[in-house]
C-alpha cells in the first residue's frame, strides 16, 4: 500500500520575512490568502496538523478539519522562543552560528536539529501502510526534517532546505522507497472580463515541479 503525505507549510511571517522562533498568530492578510487557496488543495482522506496555534489557524483559514498531532510539533527553541534570528545574532552571534552549523548543538537549551529529525523520522515510519492520502499542515522545521529522512541526506543539510510560505511538499512511500514532489499552492487569479461582467476566480497551481526519487529508508 502507498502512503502519500502532502505537507503544507504554516507560517506567521509575510513572505517568509521577520519569522519568530516559536509559535505565533497568522496575520489577517495571510488568512485571506489561505482562504483563497482552499479550492486548490489536493484530494486527501485524512488531515493532520501540528499542535501550534499557527497550524490551527492555518487549518481554520483553509477550512480543513485537521486533527492535532503531537509528532508534528515544531523544534523546541528553548530560550529563543518569541525572538527573531536577528535578535539572537545581535546578542549571541556565536551561539546562533554554532546552531546553524552543528545539528547536535542546542545553545538555546531546547531541542537539537538531530533530535527533531529523529522524532520526525520515527513518526513517518510509524504511519500504517494503508494510510493513503494525508494532508499535513505543519511547521517548516518538520517539513525539512521529513525531507532529510525521505531523501536520506545528511542532517547538516537541514538549514539548506528552503520551504517557502505556501509550499506543498508531497512525500510518497511506495515499495520501501520515498519520492518527493515540490509544488506551490497558489492564490487563485481573477480572469479578466469585459466591463460590466463579474470576474471569476480561477484556482491555479504552478506547473513547474521538481521531482526527485531517491532510495529512502523503508
N, C-alpha and C positions, 0 to 999 in steps of 0.2 A: 504493500500500500504506500501511497505517496503522501508526504507531509508538505504543505505549501503555506509558508508564512509571508504575508505582505506586511512589512513593518513600516509604519508611518512615524515620522519624527515630530514629536511635540516640542514646541519651543515658545518661550515668552518674549524672545527678542525680535525686533523688527529687522528682517533681512539678515539675521544672524549676528547683529551688532549689539554690543552692550550686554552680553549674556552674563547672568549672575551664576555663581556656583550655588547649587541647591535649588529648592522649589521656588515657584513664583506664579503670579496670576497672568493669564493670557490677555493681551490687550484687546480693546473693543475692535480695533481695526483688524487684528488677526482673527477674531471671532467671525467677523463678516466675511473675510476671505475663506475661512474654513467652511462656513455655511454654504458658500457658492461652490465648493468643491464636492459636496455630498453626492451629486449626480455622477461624478467621475470615479467614485470608489470602485474597486474591483469586486467581483462577487465573493462572498465568504459565508461559511456555515456557522462560525463562532467568532466572537470579537472579544479580545482581551486588552487590558490596559495596565500601565504602571500605576502604582498606588498614589502617586503625587497629585496635588491639586492641578498642576499643569496638564497632566494626562487626562484627568477627569473633565476639565474644562474643554480640552481639545475634542474629546469624545462627544461631549454635550453639543458643542458647536457643529460637529459633523452629523448630529442626530443618530449616533451609534450607541446602542445599549451594550457597552463593553463591561466585562466582569473584571474587577481589580485582581491583579496577580502579583503577589509579593516578590516573585522571582524576577520581575521586570523593573524592580526599583532602581533608581539612579545610583551612581557611585556616591559613596558617603565621603563628602569633602571635609568632614570634621570642622575645625575652627574656621575654615574658609567659606562655610555656608553663608549665603547672603552677600558675598563680596565678589567683585569683578576681578578677572585676571590682572587688569591694570592696577587695581588697588594692591593686590598681592605683590606685584612686581615693584611697586614703589617702596614697600616696607620689608619685603623678604625676597629679593631677586634671586638669591642663591637657592632658596627653598623651592621657588617656582621652577627654576631651571632644572634642578635635580628631579622634581616630579615629572617634568615634561620629557626627560630623557631616561629615567630609570623606572621601569614598571614595578619594581619592588619597593619604591620609596613612597612614604606617606608622611611628609613633613607637617601636614595639617592634622595628623592624629586620627584620620579616618581610615578609609579602605584603600588598598593599593590597586593599581590597574590590573595587575596579575590576579588578584583576588576577585575582582569584578569579572574578568574573563573566565575564570574557573567556574564561578557560580552560574554565569550565563550559559557556558557550555554544558554544565550539569542540567540546567533547565531544558535546553534544547534536546539533550539526549534522553530526557525523561518523558518527552512527548510520545503518546501512544502512536503506534504505526498507522492506525486508521484515523488519525486526526483530521486529515483532509485540508480544506482551505480555511485559514485562520487570518483574521485581520488583527494586527497587533499595534496598538498605539503606545509608544514608549519613548524613552529618553534617547538622546543622541549617543550617550555613552554606552547604552545597552546595545544599540544597533552596531556600533563599532565593535563591541566585544563579540557579538554574534558573527560579524564578518571575519574577525580574527579566527574564530573557530571553524566557520564554514569553508574559508579559503585556506586553512592550515598555514597561515602566515605567522611570523614571529610576533609576540606580544608587543615588541618595540614598534611595530607598525601602527599600533592603536592611534596615536595622535595624528598620524598622516592620512587617516581615512576620513575624507571630507563628506559630511552628510548635510547638505543644505536644508533650510526650512522648507517644508512641503515635499520633501523627498519621500519616495516609496522604494524600499528595498525588498525584493522578493527572494526568499530563500526556499529552495525546493530540495527535499531529501528523497531520492529515489535509488533503490538498489544500493544503499550504503554510501552514496555519493551526493554531495551538495552541489547545486548550481545556483548562481546568483544573477539577478537582473535588477538594474537600476533604472527607475522611472522617476518622473516628476508629476505629481498630481497638480494639474493646472487650474487656475481660476477660469471659469467659462468666459469666453469673449462674447461680445454682442455683435450680431450680424448687422451690418449697415443696411438700412432700409430707406426707401423714398420718404420724403417729407410727409408727415401725417400718418405714416404707418408705424405701429409699435415695433420696437426692436425685439429680437428673440435671442435669449441667452443660449449659446451653443457650447455644451460641455466638450472640452478638448483635453487631450493628453499628448504631449510632445512625442513625435515618432522616433526621436533619437534615443536609442537604448544601448546599453553596454552589457553584453552577456559574457560571463566568464564561467566556464565549467572546469573545476579542479577537483581532484580527489580530496574529499574531506574525511574526517573521522566518522565512522559509521555510528 
